């Protein structure tokens, strides 16, 4: 079996790419395993190289070395191929998907020897207007905030949390919380303004939000939460409950749906973010994909719902 490391050099701190390459070389040379290191030079490079490996038909383990965007590229390349399995080496700052493996996820997924020998499971995927996602699709003010962060990072003295705060303030206070939407979930139609639409296969997104704490990546079901038009006061009042999975305590405001297909549209352009990838359209359909992806992880970790 081949082990292919697909590295996003733009992710992580300065020097992290060289350090990771040294770790890969030392670990896999010592283990006597067949490995290759690929450095992406532009968006889409890792996806193209991963797809070529999957299409070869040879058994391959694909290590997405970066954040959630790098993982999304590799997942889209490997989906539906039984000979290929995917994992995420946490090189980025936002490795939201693998948080479902517990609080030690960053240390555990940085242990390359444990990853190489770890088990694998078939995970569900979402199809959002043709783009596959393994974790969360959000559309609303949260998506607009996330999409604008990079714009503010380009400004002097606005890196990291400062850029996120600037995007939050501009989108919430000046651009408006809500957008007119028609949302369809089975036989239910919600026609009005909405603040957040969040569809979960995994549990975590946005660096710290866990809207549906009992979402499972392999149960064949997607969870959708809808926050309707609310005031800014109510938005901030509910934010804590929304971000920690306590939506059931506010069912008078938050709507929750189980299903395999949802759609939402607007006369205005909407922004959706799928595993960190920004998409824009007036109409979105998010469905359970017929394709699955094999995901491997260190032995001893568990992605199932704690306690159940």
Secondary structure in CASP SS format (residue, H / E / C, confidence):
PFRMAT SS
TARGET T0000
AUTHOR 0000-0000-0000
METHOD secondary structure of the structure
MODEL  1
X C 1.00
X E 1.00
X E 1.00
X E 1.00
X E 1.00
X E 1.00
X E 1.00
X E 1.00
X C 1.00
X C 1.00
X C 1.00
X C 1.00
X C 1.00
X C 1.00
X C 1.00
X H 1.00
X H 1.00
X H 1.00
X H 1.00
X H 1.00
X H 1.00
X H 1.00
X H 1.00
X H 1.00
X H 1.00
X H 1.00
X H 1.00
X H 1.00
X H 1.00
X H 1.00
X H 1.00
X C 1.00
X C 1.00
X E 1.00
X E 1.00
X E 1.00
X E 1.00
X E 1.00
X E 1.00
X E 1.00
X C 1.00
X C 1.00
X C 1.00
X C 1.00
X H 1.00
X H 1.00
X H 1.00
X H 1.00
X H 1.00
X H 1.00
X H 1.00
X H 1.00
X H 1.00
X H 1.00
X H 1.00
X C 1.00
X C 1.00
X C 1.00
X C 1.00
X E 1.00
X E 1.00
X E 1.00
X E 1.00
X E 1.00
X E 1.00
X E 1.00
X C 1.00
X H 1.00
X H 1.00
X H 1.00
X H 1.00
X H 1.00
X H 1.00
X H 1.00
X H 1.00
X H 1.00
X H 1.00
X H 1.00
X C 1.00
X C 1.00
X C 1.00
X C 1.00
X C 1.00
X E 1.00
X E 1.00
X E 1.00
X E 1.00
X E 1.00
X E 1.00
X E 1.00
X C 1.00
X C 1.00
X C 1.00
X C 1.00
X C 1.00
X C 1.00
X H 1.00
X H 1.00
X H 1.00
X H 1.00
X H 1.00
X C 1.00
X C 1.00
X C 1.00
X H 1.00
X H 1.00
X H 1.00
X H 1.00
X H 1.00
X C 1.00
X C 1.00
X H 1.00
X H 1.00
X H 1.00
X H 1.00
X H 1.00
X C 1.00
X C 1.00
X C 1.00
X E 1.00
X E 1.00
X E 1.00
X E 1.00
X C 1.00
X C 1.00
X E 1.00
X E 1.00
X E 1.00
X C 1.00
X C 1.00
X E 1.00
X E 1.00
X E 1.00
X C 1.00
X C 1.00
X E 1.00
X E 1.00
X E 1.00
X E 1.00
X E 1.00
X H 1.00
X H 1.00
X H 1.00
X H 1.00
X H 1.00
X H 1.00
X H 1.00
X H 1.00
X H 1.00
X H 1.00
X H 1.00
X H 1.00
X H 1.00
X C 1.00
X C 1.00
X C 1.00
X C 1.00
X C 1.00
X C 1.00
X C 1.00
X H 1.00
X H 1.00
X H 1.00
X H 1.00
X H 1.00
X H 1.00
X H 1.00
X H 1.00
X H 1.00
X H 1.00
X H 1.00
X H 1.00
X H 1.00
X H 1.00
X C 1.00
X C 1.00
X C 1.00
X C 1.00
X E 1.00
X E 1.00
X E 1.00
X E 1.00
X E 1.00
X E 1.00
X E 1.00
X C 1.00
X C 1.00
X E 1.00
X E 1.00
X E 1.00
X E 1.00
X E 1.00
X E 1.00
X E 1.00
X E 1.00
X E 1.00
X E 1.00
X E 1.00
X E 1.00
X E 1.00
X C 1.00
X C 1.00
X C 1.00
X C 1.00
X E 1.00
X C 1.00
X C 1.00
X C 1.00
X E 1.00
X C 1.00
X C 1.00
X C 1.00
X C 1.00
X C 1.00
X C 1.00
X C 1.00
X C 1.00
X C 1.00
X C 1.00
X C 1.00
X C 1.00
X E 1.00
X E 1.00
X E 1.00
X E 1.00
X E 1.00
X E 1.00
X E 1.00
X C 1.00
X C 1.00
X C 1.00
X H 1.00
X H 1.00
X H 1.00
X H 1.00
X H 1.00
X H 1.00
X H 1.00
X H 1.00
X H 1.00
X H 1.00
X H 1.00
X H 1.00
X C 1.00
X C 1.00
X C 1.00
X H 1.00
X H 1.00
X H 1.00
X H 1.00
X C 1.00
X C 1.00
X C 1.00
X E 1.00
X E 1.00
X E 1.00
X E 1.00
X E 1.00
X E 1.00
X C 1.00
X E 1.00
X E 1.00
X E 1.00
X E 1.00
X E 1.00
X E 1.00
X E 1.00
X E 1.00
X E 1.00
X E 1.00
X E 1.00
X E 1.00
X E 1.00
X E 1.00
X C 1.00
X C 1.00
X E 1.00
X E 1.00
X E 1.00
X E 1.00
X E 1.00
X E 1.00
X E 1.00
X E 1.00
X E 1.00
X E 1.00
X E 1.00
X E 1.00
X C 1.00
X C 1.00
X C 1.00
X C 1.00
X E 1.00
X E 1.00
X E 1.00
X E 1.00
X C 1.00
X C 1.00
X C 1.00
X C 1.00
X C 1.00
X C 1.00
X C 1.00
X C 1.00
X C 1.00
X C 1.00
X C 1.00
X C 1.00
END
